Amino acid sequence: MGDNDIRFDYDLVIQAISNRSSHEYSDLHLPYVVEYRNLIIKKVAKRRDVENAYIIATKVTDKLLEELEGESVEYILIETTKDQCFEYLEKDDSRSDKDFWRDKIDDWFEWYEGYIKAVRKIRTKDKHIRSLATNLQTRSESEEKVIEGYFIVFNSETELWSGAFEEVAPGALDNTLNNDIRALINHDTKLVLGRNKANTLELKVDSKGLWGSIKVNEKDLDAVNLYERVKRGDVDQCSFGFNIVKETTDFRDDGTVKWTIEEIDLHEVSVVTFPAYDDTAVQARMKQKEQLEHRKLESKKIKLKERLNKC
């Protein structure tokens, strides 16, 4: 944490407003702690001098999501297995009632199994489209025609505009391939080429990126025409549609900014005629960059004033 960061920790607040020891649970004090958290979030949202606010929570509840609505939030999931929790509990002398805390751990993991899927789907409201100048190819085996290639490439910087870059990190697709994903023509939902749930779209991740194979429906004239265009080389590029679940922003020493997308919720992949970043995505990134730069500038001004006051 930095000097201009704020942290909310339930355990520390409980100790501050009661005579409870560290890690003691209290139904009586819980509403007061939650209300205090809400006040902190509202206050931080209005301040320009706070660089980062850390809200440490056992669960990302609907109440917490409501409090954070409209804010630029990064959700960091610290995953620990149940066995590790039991191991930590045995070594933790501050938690004397071991049976009570074992029950709490069991209850939490029972909730976790279902709720974590929803937590992983926390996303921005807007659907994003990104394009890739790749090299899609066709393949014909027996009577089956296939369009295949890489729809996403990892660790490949794409320039959004001069000095602004974006890339998809390995691991970004770890929690999304079980989604109901379609393959489309030019992102048109009326022109479906394949679907993973129907086994007409195969998707798999390797060290390079996301590879896909589309089985062409020879009774679908649009699909057959596209197959022939890809085969001739007239069309060989692709895009993918998704929501961002987790990302990081890096203002680099050379003055450029880079977004690394660390987790996505994938909806569709498309074979496209003209791959390009849509204007909405670029405008959203520009606005995000301006907001981050403004907060950094305000923080620097405050630090400078503090130094001058000490002189």
C-alpha positions as CSV (number, residue, x, y, z in Angstrom):
1,M,0.0,0.0,0.0
2,G,1.0,3.5,-0.7
3,D,0.7,6.7,1.4
4,N,-2.4,7.8,-0.5
5,D,-4.1,4.4,-0.4
6,I,-7.0,3.3,1.8
7,R,-7.8,-0.1,3.1
8,F,-10.9,-1.5,4.7
9,D,-10.5,-4.7,6.7
10,Y,-13.5,-6.2,8.5
11,D,-11.3,-7.8,11.2
12,L,-9.5,-4.6,12.1
13,V,-12.8,-2.6,12.2
14,I,-14.4,-5.2,14.5
15,Q,-11.5,-4.8,16.9
16,A,-11.7,-1.0,16.8
17,I,-15.4,-0.8,17.7
18,S,-15.6,-3.7,20.3
19,N,-13.5,-5.6,22.8
20,R,-13.2,-8.5,20.4
21,S,-9.8,-10.0,19.6
22,S,-8.4,-10.7,16.2
23,H,-10.6,-13.0,14.0
24,E,-13.5,-13.1,16.5
25,Y,-16.9,-13.3,14.8
26,S,-19.7,-11.0,15.9
27,D,-23.3,-10.9,14.5
28,L,-23.9,-7.9,16.8
29,H,-21.2,-5.7,15.2
30,L,-21.6,-6.9,11.6
31,P,-24.2,-4.3,10.6
32,Y,-22.1,-1.4,11.9
33,V,-19.0,-2.7,10.0
34,V,-21.0,-3.0,6.8
35,E,-22.4,0.5,7.2
36,Y,-18.9,1.9,7.8
37,R,-17.6,0.1,4.7
38,N,-20.4,1.8,2.6
39,L,-19.4,5.2,4.0
40,I,-15.8,4.7,3.0
41,I,-16.7,3.6,-0.5
42,K,-19.0,6.7,-1.0
43,K,-16.3,9.0,0.4
44,V,-13.5,7.6,-1.7
45,A,-15.6,7.9,-4.9
46,K,-15.7,11.7,-4.3
47,R,-12.0,12.1,-3.5
48,R,-9.3,12.7,-6.1
49,D,-6.4,12.4,-3.7
50,V,-6.9,8.6,-3.0
51,E,-4.8,6.5,-5.4
52,N,-6.2,3.1,-4.5
53,A,-8.9,1.8,-2.1
54,Y,-8.7,-1.8,-1.0
55,I,-11.8,-3.5,0.3
56,I,-11.0,-6.8,1.9
57,A,-14.1,-9.0,1.8
58,T,-14.8,-12.7,2.5
59,K,-17.6,-12.7,0.0
60,V,-18.5,-10.5,-2.9
61,T,-22.1,-10.1,-1.9
62,D,-24.9,-8.4,-3.7
63,K,-24.8,-5.7,-1.1
64,L,-21.1,-5.0,-1.8
65,L,-21.7,-5.1,-5.6
66,E,-24.5,-2.5,-5.1
67,E,-22.1,-0.2,-3.1
68,L,-19.5,-0.5,-5.8
69,E,-21.8,0.0,-8.8
70,G,-20.6,2.7,-11.2
71,E,-17.0,2.6,-9.9
72,S,-13.9,1.4,-11.7
73,V,-13.2,-1.8,-9.8
74,E,-10.7,-4.6,-10.1
75,Y,-11.7,-7.8,-8.4
76,I,-8.8,-9.9,-7.1
77,L,-9.7,-13.4,-6.0
78,I,-7.3,-14.9,-3.5
79,E,-7.9,-18.6,-3.9
80,T,-7.1,-21.0,-1.1
81,T,-8.2,-24.6,-0.8
82,K,-10.3,-25.9,2.0
83,D,-7.4,-28.2,3.2
84,Q,-5.1,-25.1,3.3
85,C,-7.7,-23.2,5.4
86,F,-7.9,-26.1,7.9
87,E,-4.1,-26.2,8.0
88,Y,-3.9,-22.5,8.7
89,L,-6.6,-22.8,11.4
90,E,-4.7,-25.5,13.3
91,K,-1.6,-23.2,13.4
92,D,-3.6,-20.0,14.3
93,D,-3.5,-19.6,18.1
94,S,-5.8,-16.6,18.0
95,R,-8.7,-18.8,17.0
96,S,-9.4,-20.8,20.1
97,D,-12.8,-22.2,19.1
98,K,-11.5,-24.6,16.4
99,D,-14.9,-26.4,15.9
100,F,-16.7,-23.1,15.4
101,W,-14.2,-22.0,12.7
102,R,-14.2,-25.5,11.0
103,D,-18.0,-25.1,10.6
104,K,-17.4,-21.6,9.2
105,I,-14.9,-22.9,6.7
106,D,-17.3,-25.7,5.6
107,D,-20.2,-23.3,5.3
108,W,-18.0,-20.8,3.2
109,F,-16.8,-23.5,0.8
110,E,-20.4,-24.8,0.3
111,W,-21.4,-21.2,-0.7
112,Y,-18.2,-20.7,-2.7
113,E,-18.8,-23.6,-5.1
114,G,-21.9,-22.0,-6.5
115,Y,-21.2,-18.3,-6.0
116,I,-17.7,-18.2,-7.3
117,K,-19.1,-18.7,-10.8
118,A,-21.1,-15.5,-10.5
119,V,-18.1,-13.7,-9.0
120,R,-15.9,-14.7,-12.0
121,K,-18.6,-13.2,-14.3
122,I,-18.3,-9.7,-12.8
123,R,-17.7,-7.7,-15.9
124,T,-18.0,-4.4,-17.6
125,K,-21.5,-3.7,-19.0
126,D,-20.3,-3.3,-22.6
127,K,-19.5,-6.1,-24.9
128,H,-16.1,-5.8,-26.5
129,I,-14.9,-6.8,-29.9
130,R,-11.3,-7.3,-30.8
131,S,-9.9,-8.3,-34.2
132,L,-6.9,-10.3,-35.3
133,A,-5.0,-10.3,-38.6
134,T,-4.4,-14.0,-38.6
135,N,-4.4,-16.6,-41.3
136,L,-7.6,-18.7,-41.3
137,Q,-7.5,-21.8,-43.5
138,T,-9.8,-24.4,-44.8
139,R,-9.5,-28.1,-44.6
140,S,-11.5,-30.9,-46.3
141,E,-11.4,-34.4,-45.0
142,S,-13.8,-37.1,-46.4
143,E,-17.0,-35.2,-46.9
144,E,-16.4,-32.6,-44.1
145,K,-15.3,-29.1,-44.7
146,V,-13.6,-27.1,-42.0
147,I,-12.5,-23.5,-41.4
148,E,-9.8,-23.3,-38.7
149,G,-7.1,-21.1,-37.2
150,Y,-6.2,-18.9,-34.2
151,F,-9.0,-16.5,-33.1
152,I,-6.9,-15.1,-30.2
153,V,-3.1,-14.8,-29.8
154,F,-1.6,-14.4,-26.4
155,N,1.1,-11.8,-25.5
156,S,0.6,-10.0,-28.8
157,E,0.4,-6.2,-28.3
158,T,-2.2,-4.4,-30.5
159,E,-2.0,-0.7,-30.9
160,L,-5.3,1.0,-30.2
161,W,-4.0,4.4,-31.1
162,S,-0.6,6.1,-30.9
163,G,0.9,5.2,-27.5
164,A,-1.9,3.0,-26.3
165,F,-1.7,-0.8,-26.5
166,E,-3.6,-3.9,-25.4
167,E,-2.9,-7.6,-25.2
168,V,-4.5,-10.8,-23.9
169,A,-2.6,-12.7,-21.3
170,P,-2.2,-16.5,-21.1
171,G,-4.8,-17.8,-18.7
172,A,-7.4,-15.2,-19.8
173,L,-9.6,-18.0,-21.2
174,D,-9.2,-20.5,-18.3
175,N,-12.8,-20.0,-17.0
176,T,-14.8,-19.3,-20.2
177,L,-14.6,-22.2,-22.7
178,N,-17.5,-24.0,-21.0
179,N,-19.7,-21.0,-22.1
180,D,-22.2,-21.4,-24.9
181,I,-20.0,-19.9,-27.6
182,R,-20.9,-19.4,-31.3
183,A,-18.9,-18.9,-34.4
184,L,-20.4,-16.1,-36.6
185,I,-19.9,-14.3,-39.9
186,N,-18.9,-10.7,-39.3
187,H,-20.4,-10.8,-35.7
188,D,-23.9,-11.2,-37.2
189,T,-26.0,-13.3,-34.8
190,K,-28.2,-14.3,-37.7
191,L,-25.3,-16.0,-39.5
192,V,-24.2,-18.8,-37.2
193,L,-21.4,-21.0,-38.5
194,G,-21.0,-23.2,-35.5
195,R,-21.6,-23.7,-31.8
196,N,-19.4,-25.5,-29.2
197,K,-22.5,-26.9,-27.4
198,A,-23.5,-28.5,-30.8
199,N,-20.0,-29.8,-31.4
200,T,-19.9,-27.9,-34.7
201,L,-17.3,-25.5,-33.2
202,E,-14.2,-26.8,-31.5
203,L,-12.1,-24.4,-29.3
204,K,-8.9,-25.2,-27.5
205,V,-6.2,-23.2,-25.8
206,D,-2.5,-23.8,-26.2
207,S,0.7,-21.7,-25.5
208,K,0.0,-19.6,-28.6
209,G,-3.6,-18.7,-28.0
210,L,-7.2,-19.8,-28.8
211,W,-7.4,-22.2,-31.7
212,G,-10.8,-22.9,-33.3
213,S,-12.2,-25.3,-35.9
214,I,-15.6,-24.7,-37.5
215,K,-17.5,-27.6,-39.2
216,V,-19.1,-26.1,-42.3
217,N,-22.8,-26.9,-42.8
218,E,-23.0,-27.7,-46.5
219,K,-26.7,-27.1,-46.6
220,D,-26.1,-23.5,-45.4
221,L,-25.3,-21.3,-48.5
222,D,-23.8,-18.5,-46.5
223,A,-21.4,-21.0,-44.7
224,V,-20.4,-22.7,-48.0
225,N,-19.8,-19.3,-49.7
226,L,-17.6,-18.2,-46.8
227,Y,-15.7,-21.5,-46.9
228,E,-14.9,-20.9,-50.6
229,R,-13.8,-17.3,-49.9
230,V,-11.5,-18.5,-47.1
231,K,-10.2,-21.3,-49.4
232,R,-9.4,-18.7,-52.1
233,G,-7.7,-16.4,-49.6
234,D,-10.3,-13.6,-50.1
235,V,-11.2,-13.8,-46.4
236,D,-8.7,-15.0,-43.8
237,Q,-9.1,-12.9,-40.7
238,C,-11.2,-13.1,-37.5
239,S,-12.5,-11.3,-34.4
240,F,-13.9,-12.3,-31.0
241,G,-16.7,-10.9,-28.9
242,F,-16.3,-10.9,-25.1
243,N,-16.7,-9.1,-21.7
244,I,-13.7,-8.1,-19.6
245,V,-13.6,-9.8,-16.2
246,K,-10.1,-8.8,-15.1
247,E,-7.4,-6.6,-16.4
248,T,-4.4,-4.4,-15.4
249,T,-3.2,-1.0,-16.6
250,D,0.5,-0.1,-16.9
251,F,1.7,3.4,-17.5
252,R,5.1,2.7,-18.9
253,D,8.3,4.8,-18.6
254,D,8.3,5.6,-22.3
255,G,4.9,7.4,-21.9
256,T,2.8,4.7,-23.4
257,V,0.0,2.9,-21.7
258,K,-0.8,-0.8,-21.9
259,W,-3.8,-2.8,-20.9
260,T,-3.3,-6.5,-20.2
261,I,-6.6,-8.5,-20.3
262,E,-6.2,-11.2,-17.7
263,E,-9.6,-12.8,-17.8
264,I,-12.5,-12.6,-20.2
265,D,-16.0,-14.0,-20.7
266,L,-16.0,-15.2,-24.3
267,H,-19.3,-15.1,-26.2
268,E,-18.4,-15.6,-29.9
269,V,-15.7,-15.8,-32.5
270,S,-16.2,-14.5,-36.0
271,V,-14.7,-14.9,-39.4
272,V,-14.6,-11.3,-40.7
273,T,-13.9,-9.4,-44.0
274,F,-12.4,-6.3,-42.4
275,P,-10.9,-6.9,-38.9
276,A,-10.7,-3.7,-36.8
277,Y,-11.2,-2.4,-33.3
278,D,-14.6,-0.9,-33.1
279,D,-14.8,2.9,-32.3
280,T,-16.8,2.3,-29.1
281,A,-13.9,0.2,-27.6
282,V,-11.3,2.8,-28.5
283,Q,-13.4,5.6,-27.1
284,A,-14.0,3.7,-23.8
285,R,-10.2,3.1,-23.5
286,M,-9.5,6.8,-24.1
287,K,-11.9,7.8,-21.4
288,Q,-10.5,5.2,-19.0
289,K,-7.0,6.4,-19.7
290,E,-8.0,10.1,-19.0
291,Q,-9.6,9.1,-15.7
292,L,-6.6,7.2,-14.5
293,E,-4.2,10.0,-15.6
294,H,-6.4,12.6,-13.8
295,R,-6.3,10.6,-10.6
296,K,-2.5,10.2,-10.9
297,L,-2.1,14.0,-11.5
298,E,-4.2,15.0,-8.5
299,S,-2.3,12.6,-6.3
300,K,1.0,14.1,-7.5
301,K,-0.3,17.6,-6.7
302,I,-1.3,16.6,-3.2
303,K,2.1,15.0,-2.6
304,L,3.9,18.2,-3.8
305,K,1.8,20.4,-1.5
306,E,2.6,18.1,1.4
307,R,6.4,18.4,0.7
308,L,6.1,22.2,0.3
309,N,4.3,22.5,3.6
310,K,7.1,20.6,5.3
311,C,9.7,23.1,4.0
